[in-house]
Amino acid sequence: MTHPTVLVHIDDSPECPNRLAVALQLSRTLGAHIAGAYFEDAPDIAPAVAALLPPETFERHAQNLAARQRFAENAFRGAAKNAGVASVEWRTPPGSGIDAAVAHARCADLTVLSQPDQVQLDWGFEAQRLAAVLLESGRPLVVAPRFNIDPGLGRHIVVAWDGGREASRAVSDALPLLARAERVTVACLDPSATARGADGAARERLVAYLQRHGAKATLEADNLGGDDISVGDWLLSRMADISADLLVMGGYGHPRWRERVLGGATRALLSGMTVPVFMAH
């Protein structure tokens, strides 16, 4: 008997309750163990800078951090108990909030983070952590929107399909959720990209593949070809039209040394997302 793990970043931010609600719903749906982890929301201080700071600065920081972690842990355990999730774990990994998130995500089946705000999306710490987990962990990620979610998360799932490797990986990773959904709609983003396997025959193969895994999958009649931004806008609009509550898509980006850059379609979705987004790279 398998017992998957859902990892969720827990802190004292205004976005945390929604993020935790998404993680708890996913845990209930999958029968999963849930691990709450407090990842620090600031980059490490360079040694040269640290040497110039008085010792009491670090002591004050440690005390404040411990207090925030206790608050977050109490909120996490209380919400899990109220949700009826019994298999619960609390973690406070030290060090960089980006490196720790990637390391812990690698030993989880799914990680839940929050949608960055508009200011954060390009260069903010939250966006860097999200991109790092997406591009470097080798595991799928669910991004929770910044506002309230549908309590029926996972009943109607849209698969954004372009025939590429990332989309294929996302579909494979999302199979446990897709098989449990009441309805799965496959939406083709670029029907002209026949070289990537997004032609009509490939879309039919995908639907048949999902159905063999128990998913109630159908093909979206209206497909879209266009640039990244129009793809994102179309997807969000179409999901609202058909009352979908979860989007599965490939996550795109370009990892660089200490900079993570999200691709156009990924960035567009994160900017305007209205439902949780399941991504894999």
GIJO-V501614 format. One record per helix or strand of 3 or more residues. SS is the DSSP state (@ for helix, = for strand). FROM is the first residue (numbers start at 1). LEN is the number of residues. Records with the same first field share a line. If there is no record, write none. Layout:
SS->FROM-LEN ; FROM-LEN
This chain:
=->5-5 ; 33-5 ; 88-4 ; 110-5 ; 140-5 ; 156-6 ; 183-6 ; 217-3 ; 246-5 ; 253-3 ; 260-3 ; 276-5
@->16-15 ; 47-4 ; 55-29 ; 97-9 ; 120-4 ; 125-12 ; 165-9 ; 175-6 ; 194-3 ; 200-13 ; 228-14 ; 264-9
